[in-house]
Structures are given as structure tokens and as C-alpha cells.
Amino acid sequence: MATEVANNGDIAHDVHDPEKTAAELADGIDQVKLDDKVSSGVDDSPPPTEKIPPASSSSPPPPVLPKSSADGLVKTPLAAPLETSKPVPRPPLTSEQETKYATLLDKVSAWTEIPETSARGAPTSPLTDSERMFLTRDALLRYLRATTWDVAQAETRLRNTLIWRREYGLEKHTKDYISIENETGKQVILGWDNHGRTCQYLRPSKQNTERSDRQIQHLVFMLERAIDLMPPGQETLALLINFAETKSGQGATIGQGRQTLNILQNHYPERLGRALVTNVPFYIWGFFKLITPFIDPLTREKIKFNEDMGIHVPREQLLKESGGHVEFEYEHTIYWPALNELCESNRAAAYERWVKGGKRIGEFEGYLKGGEGEVSLSETEKNVSIEG
């Protein structure tokens, strides 16, 4: 799926928001059905009743994991960013931006039900806890930035994302259903870059399955896991795409690329922090040349070709195959459980904090992720009231 991401919405915004610019690549892109089947002759649909159980404080503690290359041969994700990997704080909002955020928060807080699907006249049902928890302050701000601070557009896009998450069946794409896609380690989440961005490796030469919808569902699953592992204060990820030993035919089809583009541009805005691409074969270069005119200059700056990845990622947490010091061996029966246990533990802890904070829409992600000194929205409002 590396080709898909190299093609896709993480390198798409309009002049202010690359996601919107990529949407204009073709009028039909936004019309691509998220559930269109890529012909493979294999029924890879997840079981219709398969659900991810809600996170709870009874979930097992995270596994003991290595911290860096100093721990020898690595077969699991790493435990945490290095002390030197620090997110760059965003500048404070202007008074106008604060007003627009408050307006959007009021509108979103008034939602009680949303449609089950994007079909006209689809039945509605109440927002779930996971959907309300998704609507953090930071999420609302991402959609505001992605729409150049247009409140109405941000509200529409947020609502559409929640509907998409339902329709796409995000909670049906469990670790067991997705597992087969990662048996060869074609995607690996390991380490953090200099600014604390989760590093998500895409290794297309390790493609192991026939083209199907599950390949794209795998990409989305791994994006969600990369988000689970973002430290407090960081809301973007680093994509490390290595085309070494990739053969023609191991990439995505145009249809898959468009579907992936549609998902990322519309439902994961403001999530790309950096894309490091190496060993690009000539047939992939051709695609990059085609889409380059549609990529916002600010986003182009995030995409680096054939650079020393050690400039951007501490070598102690960078795979040796990418120029780092980490001796990594992918063994699915070890890596896959460890990754999912770590992410499940993080989600459980975040949910527990969200409940403790009053299950608020507009909660702070820094608080949910256990950031040092971070307090809940309710506690912040209480402190402001006391000071006032």
C-alpha cells in the first residue's frame, strides 16, 4: 500500500489545505464509493457482527518493550520517543480563531444523532461514546485549519467523517481481520522522529496479498494505530516509504489509489507531518510527476526524496534498512500482538480519562494522552471560574 500513500491524500490540500486540492484532481474522486470492491475473486469482507469492544480500565497493561537500538535485536514496537524527540508547540489561536472554534464547538455539541450511512434518507442513530470522544478540541481545530477556518465547511466535513467511520465499518476491521495483511511486515510502526511524530514504515516489496478492499482497510487500520501512539502534543505522523526491491505490480491500482486518496483527504486532514521517500523506481516517479502540480507548496516541503532519514529520525530509533541503528526482524507472531496490546492499552487509558473528565465533546487530546501537567476541559473551566 505504500504506492497508495505516495499517491494520496496525505500529500493533498488546497492552497491552504492540500486535502482539498487533491479533491479537485478529478471531479469523480469524491464520488468513489468507499465500499467499491476491487475484483480479486476472494470474499474478504469482515464478519458482519464483528465489533471492537469498548476500551476499559480492565485492559491489560502495555507490554514491556525495547526503547532503542541499544536494546539489541528488536522484534516489537519501541516503548516511547527519546527524550530528545519533542513536538513543536503550535502558536496560540488568535481571538478570531478562538471565536470560530467556539462557534464550531457549539454546533457540534448540539449533535445528538447522525445517519448510519451516506445514502439519502438513511436512518439515524445517537452518537456513540467513541464518536463523542473523537470530537476533541484538537480534532475540531484540524478540520478548521483544513477548511481555512470556514466553520460551516468544517462542521460538514466533521459530520461526513463520522458517517464515513460508521459506513466504512472502522470498528469491524479488527486486529484479527487485518492480521493477514501484515504477516510479512509490509507496514511497520516503530519509533518517533525528531519532533515526536510516530514513524509508520511502508515497505511495498513485502506485498503478500492479492488486491482487495482489505489492503486499503489495512492502511487505515495502521493509520489509526499510529494515531494511538502519538505522544501528547503531537498530532501528525511521519511516513517512511522505502521502495527498495519493489517490483512492478506490487503497487496499487488507480482505483485503489483514488479510494485511498478520498479517505485520507477527507477523513484524516492535518495528519501528515513528514513523508520520507527513498529508492523510488521509475514507474513510481511517473506518478509523482503527474500529481506534483496539484500539491500545495507547503505540503511539498513535507515530502523528501532520497534524503538521509537520519536527519529527521534519531538513528537509535530508525530501522537499519533506512539508515538507522535499529536491528529489526519482523516476526508476525511477536510484533502484531505487541503492537495491538500497546495501542489497546493507550486507548483504554485515554477512554478512562475521558470518562473521568465528564465525557465531554471538545476534550483536550493532551489530557487524554496523559500529558504532563495536562488537565481536562472541565477542570480548566473550573479553574477559569475560580480565577474569575
Secondary structure as GFF3:
##gff-version 3
##sequence-region A 1 388
A	DSSP	alpha_helix	2	7	.	.	.	ID=ss1
A	DSSP	three_ten_helix	9	11	.	.	.	ID=ss2
A	DSSP	alpha_helix	18	23	.	.	.	ID=ss3
A	DSSP	three_ten_helix	29	31	.	.	.	ID=ss4
A	DSSP	three_ten_helix	69	71	.	.	.	ID=ss5
A	DSSP	alpha_helix	95	109	.	.	.	ID=ss6
A	DSSP	beta_strand	113	115	.	.	.	ID=ss7
A	DSSP	beta_strand	124	126	.	.	.	ID=ss8
A	DSSP	alpha_helix	129	134	.	.	.	ID=ss9
A	DSSP	alpha_helix	137	146	.	.	.	ID=ss10
A	DSSP	alpha_helix	151	168	.	.	.	ID=ss11
A	DSSP	three_ten_helix	170	172	.	.	.	ID=ss12
A	DSSP	alpha_helix	175	178	.	.	.	ID=ss13
A	DSSP	three_ten_helix	179	182	.	.	.	ID=ss14
A	DSSP	beta_strand	187	192	.	.	.	ID=ss15
A	DSSP	beta_strand	198	202	.	.	.	ID=ss16
A	DSSP	three_ten_helix	204	206	.	.	.	ID=ss17
A	DSSP	alpha_helix	213	228	.	.	.	ID=ss18
A	DSSP	beta_strand	237	242	.	.	.	ID=ss19
A	DSSP	alpha_helix	254	267	.	.	.	ID=ss20
A	DSSP	beta_strand	272	278	.	.	.	ID=ss21
A	DSSP	alpha_helix	282	291	.	.	.	ID=ss22
A	DSSP	three_ten_helix	292	294	.	.	.	ID=ss23
A	DSSP	alpha_helix	297	300	.	.	.	ID=ss24
A	DSSP	beta_strand	303	305	.	.	.	ID=ss25
A	DSSP	three_ten_helix	309	311	.	.	.	ID=ss26
A	DSSP	three_ten_helix	315	317	.	.	.	ID=ss27
A	DSSP	three_ten_helix	320	322	.	.	.	ID=ss28
A	DSSP	alpha_helix	332	356	.	.	.	ID=ss29
A	DSSP	alpha_helix	365	368	.	.	.	ID=ss30
A	DSSP	alpha_helix	377	387	.	.	.	ID=ss31
###
